[in-house]
Amino acid sequence: MSKRLLFIVLPTLLLAMMLSACGSQTSWEDEKIAEVSNRIDADNVNTIWTIADGQSSGTGGGKLIRLEIKKQDGTAIDRFDINHEKLLHLIVISKDLSYFNHIHPEYKGNGVFEIQNDFPAGGEYRLIADFKPADGDSMTKMTWAQLDGKTAQPVPVKPDSKLEQVVQGNRVQLTIDRLAANQDTKLQFSIADERTNRPVTDLQPYLGAIGHVVILSEDGERYLHVHAEEGQGSGPDAVFETQFPKSGIYKIWGQFRRNNEVFTSSFVVNVS
Ligand SMILES: [Cu+2]
């Protein structure tokens, strides 16, 4: 923060000195100063979340999630850059990490995004939004939402003894090179067809990459950024890189697309 301040203060001082020295200024200098001081960073962004009763497509937990993105001074941020094919990515996770949804709210203009979601039960949910204001940094904003309604029995979050799972006809195997905090870590998902047992080579790009991976700590406080290695083909392996910030239990969701269908595998690991 102090570095950023220095970036704003120094050029301003310089310009003031130049102005007093020659009594004129160029538009180039004006532009430079505006660029530096207007750049939107996460500290300068407020996200206001509202959840209201919405339409339900069945289970009765239909809610309308609304987020309003503003600067700290209250002005709306109205332009966003597309990132991984969308203006905003919203992750919805129940407190016990058993429910996961990755959705893309509709942009209503004026910094407002909205989407309907069918929650499985009442209780606490983690809502995580990833977006990038135009002329700003990529950022993540999270909140806890308390939903009315009958709560479900919490599912214990226990590390998996075997990192293998079958989802929608796909056998997903996860290999992690090191489960240690503060180290560069590689996650490799290897996918085979459950029926034929053959490694798949027909993964389709999902959100502009080979897949999408989300990681959250057991307490829901640490959301990890995961990057797919570039230039990966269409399977059977998909490699991602991240760093666990602290030891503890984490849940990993790996999403892939095949036969025009997205499937989500999930694994719980213990990081030392
Ligand atoms: Cu997304």
Residues whose N, C-alpha, C, O or C-beta is under 5 A from the ligand:
A	BS01	CU	H89 I103
